[in-house]
Amino acid sequence: MVKITNYRGAISLQADNLRMDVEINHPNFGWIPYTIDPADTDTTIDNDAVMALIGSDFTAYVPPTQGELDAAAAAQVRAKRDGKLVNESDPIVTNLLRWADITAAKQVEWTQYRTDLLDITDQAGFPHKVVWPQKPDK
């Protein structure tokens, strides 16, 4: 087990102060970022010893604001939407050969599906209550 004797910049990541981001002076790698986490199963570094070294010398946990929570939720919805565009809609809508092979009625359905995906962010409940459009049958 590697013995850590120096640290800097410890910041609590949760209210109970059991998870911390910190820089440790690793004997082989020098100053490196490190996260102390009770769920960590790696025993290369003794997290309890590092926590004892830190003691009460850390920046207190600051919970995220509602704005930060909303921004994170919006980013997750946009990522899911973007995945649906890339994997479901665009391979059909932007592929001229596939597009030409489907009926006009199906083209309308796929166009509407793609539009509905793009308009997810305009929904009244966005980002916390999103109604996902139904993907058309091929």
Helices and strands as residue ranges (DSSP letters): E 7-12, E 20-26, E 30-36, H 47-54, H 66-84, I 85-89, H 90-93, H 96-101, H 104-118, G 119-122
